[in-house]
Amino acid sequence: MKKEFIITVYSENHIGLLTRITIVFTRRKINIESLTVSESAIKGIYKFTIVIKETEAQTQKVVNQLEKLIDVLKAFYHTNEEMIYQEIALYKVPIEPIYESDAIEKIVRKAGARILEITKDYVVIERTGHKEETQALFEELNKFHVMQFIRSGRVAITRDPIERLSEFLKERDAFLDSLD
Amino acid sequence: MTTKRVTGSEALILSLLEEGVDTIFGYPGGAIMPVYDALYDYDKRVNHILTRHEQGAIHGAQGYARVTGKAGVCFATSGPGATNLMTGIADAMIDSTPLVCITGQVASPLLGTDAFQESDILGMSIPVTKWNYQVTSPDEIPQAIAQAFYIANTGRPGPVLIDLTKDAQFGELDFEYKKCTKIRSYVPETPVDPHAVKEAVDLIDAAKKPLILFGHGIIIGRAEQELKEFIEKTGIPAAWTIMGLSALPTDHPLNVGMLGMHGNYGPNVLTNEADLIIAVGMRFDDRVTGKVSEYAKKAKIIHIEIDPAEINKIIKVNVKVLGDSKKALKMLTYNAKENKHEDWLNEFKKCAEIEQEKVINRDLHPVKPGLTMGEVIRLASEKSNHDAILVTDVGQHQMIAQRYFKFKHSRSNVTSGGLGTMGFCLPASMGAQIGAPDRKVIAVIGDGGFQMTIQELGTIAQNKLPVKIILLNNNFLGMVRQWQQLFFEKRYSFTELQNPDFIMIGKGFGIDGHKVDKREDLESSVQKMMDHDGPYLLEVVIEKEDNVFPMVPTGASVSDVILEP
C-alpha cells in the first residue's frame, strides 16, 4: 500500500548531487511531493528532506540506491508518525476586507498565523503547519481572494533523542581509520 | 615531496602514469587537443590506441578492463566525442566494469553558452556513471584523477567520467600526486559479518538440495579459488550467469552450467526444486530469474553481495552476507561441514542427458546440410585448446558461444551482459588482446553487430592485433528473427540484411580472411584462422533460420524452459 514517507539524505555539498538524487526517483517513476535542501547542523554536510507517496518496499529500495551514491553519507526513511515536520505558507491578501470587518483578523488568530507585512494594498500572512493546516487557511482566506499563495517543502526531525548524524559520522570516521 | 610546474594536460598524463596506466584508448578533437599535445611527449611510457570511433575507444577500454581487472582508460573530445562514449559507459555501469573516461570540454567561461562542440556531458552521464566530476581549474586534476581511479576500482566497480575544460588543460599547477585511499561518504565494502556467516552455514549444512548461482562478483573479487574450495568441500553444484562464465573451469564436476533464458536445462529446472540457493556476486537479472513470483519457491536464499542495494532488490533473501566475495567464501568454507550431494547431482546429470539428446547433439554435431553456430563454436574452442579469450557480441551467436565454448581460466569471457550492446565485440576484442597480449583472442560476431563497429578493423590492422574474428553470418538479425518466429507469427519485420562482401572489406583494411559455407571445409578453415600470424577474419555462412534452445520465454518460470520448438 502506498503512503507518505519522509526520506532524509545527508550528503557532501557537491555540484550535481541534486540531479543524482532526483534521478533515483525519476528512474522508478516516483513523483517527489516535496523537497527541501539546506546545510545541516554540521558544517559542509547538506540535508535533503524528500517526501514521496510509495510502498515501503519501494521506498526501502530507493533509500538503498540513494546510499549507493558516492557523495551521499547516509539516507533514512520514516513514516510521518515517526517524525515531527512542518511546512511554511505565505498568503498575500488584499487590504480592503481588513478595513471592512474583523473576519480576517479572527481567521488569523484562530489559525495561529501571523502578519508579516502590511501595505496600503495588501497584507502578507504566514502560517506554519502540516499541509492540511496551511491548505485549510488558504480555503478560509480565499473567500477574500488570496492574491498570491506559496507553500514550502517539508522540514522534519526525528523523535529520536540522539542526533543520528553526529553519531553516524563518528562511526564512519572510526571505520575508515580502521581500514588504514 | 617535490613538486613540478606543469600544465593541466601534463598533470593528467602524469597522474595516469602514477595510477599505473599503460594503455589509453582514444580519439582526439578540439577540446582535448592540449591533452593530446602533452601525450606526444609520453608516447614511450603509455600506449595510445587511436580507434576509428569513440564507441570503439570505450569498448576497447572495457575489453582491456575485463581481462586485466584494471580500470580501462579512454579519451574523447567534447560534444559528439563525449556523447559517443555514452553507450559504453552505460554498458560498463550495468556490467560493473571499472573505467576512467576523460572528456575534453569547452573553456569554462563558455560553459552553458551552447559553444561549439559543447554538450552537458556531466549532466548526461550522471545516470550511467558511478561518479563524475568536471574539472575547471588545473589544480584539481591530480585529486580528481586519484579519486576517479579509487572509485572506479573499489567496491562494486564502475565507470567514472572526468570532464576537463580546455582552460584547465592549458593552465599550470605545481604537480604533486597522492593516491586516494578513502572518501568519507563512500564505503566500498563492508566487513563480512561472522553472525551472517553462521546463519548461512547453518542453512548450508542442513540443505539437501543446495545450488550455487555465481556471477561476475567472483571474477571481480578474484574469488575463483575460494569458490572452488567452497563447492569442493560442501559438494554443492554451481551454476553461472554469463557474467560469471569462466570463473570455474567448464570441466569441473560441480559446474552444472548456465542459468537463464538460454541457459542449460538442469540449472533452470532445478532452481525450482532446490531447497537452498546460494547466490554469490550476482544480481538476479530478469534474464536469469524468468517469472520472479514463481522463482525458487522451495528454496531459502542466501545472497553474498558487495552492493547493499542489490539485497532484496528482486528476490527476498533469508540471509544476506554483505561484503567481498573472496573473504565471505573463505569464511563459509572454513565453517561449513564437508558434504556430498550425490542424489542431487544425479538430477543435474539426468537433465544434462535430456538436453544433450534434444538440443546439444543437434547443435554440435548436426546432420542437416546447413552449418550451425554450435559446430563452429565447438571447433573454435577445440582448436584453441579450450584456452582462448572469447569475446562476443549480442544475439544468437552470443548465447551459443556462452553455451558451448569451454574455459580453463578465469577472465576469459568478455561479453556485453546487462546492456546487450550490439557492436561491443569487435572493439572489445582489441582491448582484450592488448590487455592479454600472450593469449589467443577469438571474437565471435553476428553479421548485424559486426556492421555496427566494423570500422575498428582499421584499428586492429594498424596495431597488428592478432584477433581471430569469426563472423557467423545468417543474413539476419537472428535473435530478433527467432522471437518474430516464435512470438510474432513469423512476421519478419525488418530483420533480413543485405550484406556486403565482408572478406573484401577485411582485405580493404589489410586483414586476411576467407569465407566458408561447407561442413567439409569448416575444420580446416578454423585451423587456418588459428594458425594465421596476425588478425584474421573467418566468415562462416550458417543456416539462415536456426534457433537457440533451450529457451525460457519472457515472463515464463525457469522451470517452463522449452527444449525444442
Interface residues (C-beta under 8 A of the other chain):
Chain A: S11 E12 I15 G16 T19 R20 I23 R27 Q60 K61 N64 Q65 E67 K68 I70 D71 V72 L73 R172 D173 F175 L176 L179 D180
Chain B: L122 G123 I126 P127 K130 W131 N132 Q134 I151 T181 K182 I183 R184 S185 Y186 V187 D307 P308 A309 I311 N312 K313
